[in-house]
Amino acid sequence: EQPNPFGGFLGMMAALLAGVVIVSAWDCWKARRWPSQWLWPLAGALLVTGAGLYASWSRGAWMGFGAALLVIAALLPRRGLWGVIVVALVIVIGLGFYSAGRLPEAIAHRLTGFLDYTRFEDVRGVGINEANYAVIERMAHWQAALEMWRENFWLGVGLGCYEPAYAAYSLINWPLGLGHAHNYYLTLLAETGLLGLVAYLGFLGALGVQLWRASRVLEGWPRALALGLGGAWTHFAVHDLVDNLLVNNVHLHVGVLLALTAWLIALRRQQTTVAVSSAGLCARF
């Protein structure tokens, strides 16, 4: 009964698997050798996880996983220009399929149908029905979160205090606080103000930069893991635009992603130090 955390968890797992499988297959293709045996179970796990992601019917999870694949494609070539070209081609092809009506109607409507109800005005007067309930609910909580932020611009209402403060900002027809604003960035903005949101965005940006550096230096499966983690964090960041994934114990999985990321950063620094030391030793002789 919680498709978004379910889809978010599977999306991050699928992104991690996709990075490892795609990079490993790419390396095998460049070396003109047959993939190793361990790659096939991972590819099978990716297919099963992808099927579960599709079955979740979570728009946020689909958006996050699509963005994750684009990031993996951009980081796959060693030269950044080729990555940009690959991403541009994928986007053009995807838009072409959508424009030509080649996408399954149910999927296309699921991805774009919410735009009919999306608006940047007060939603208290919007009629609620079964078709627009989920979208209007999100927008009502977005509006409440923005009001919290406007009155507590720099520091917010307090970390973890969105739900207790919600009653003072709730919209008619939406009296119950859900613990978050169906958008993690707006939740942080309401709870920690502009300073807290900037700090969090800086943290995510630092993770992205460090993984990009690791993908340029590392080789073999550590590089594959770096691209997979880049995809997983991209999914996390994009999906959080329409929900909060730090629920239903998904934060435990996020902790594992952080640990793997920290290990890769340490490995990259170690290899960089060794390379610099070797270069200095060669210069002496």
Salt bridges, closest charged atoms under 4 A:
GLU121 OE2 - ARG119 NH1 3.63
ASP122 OD2 - ARG124 NH2 2.33
GLU137 OE1 - HIS182 NE2 3.78
GLU147 OE2 - ARG150 NH1 2.68
GLU219 OE1 - ARG78 NH2 2.94
ASP243 OD2 - ARG138 NH2 2.84
ASP243 OD2 - HIS182 ND1 3.64
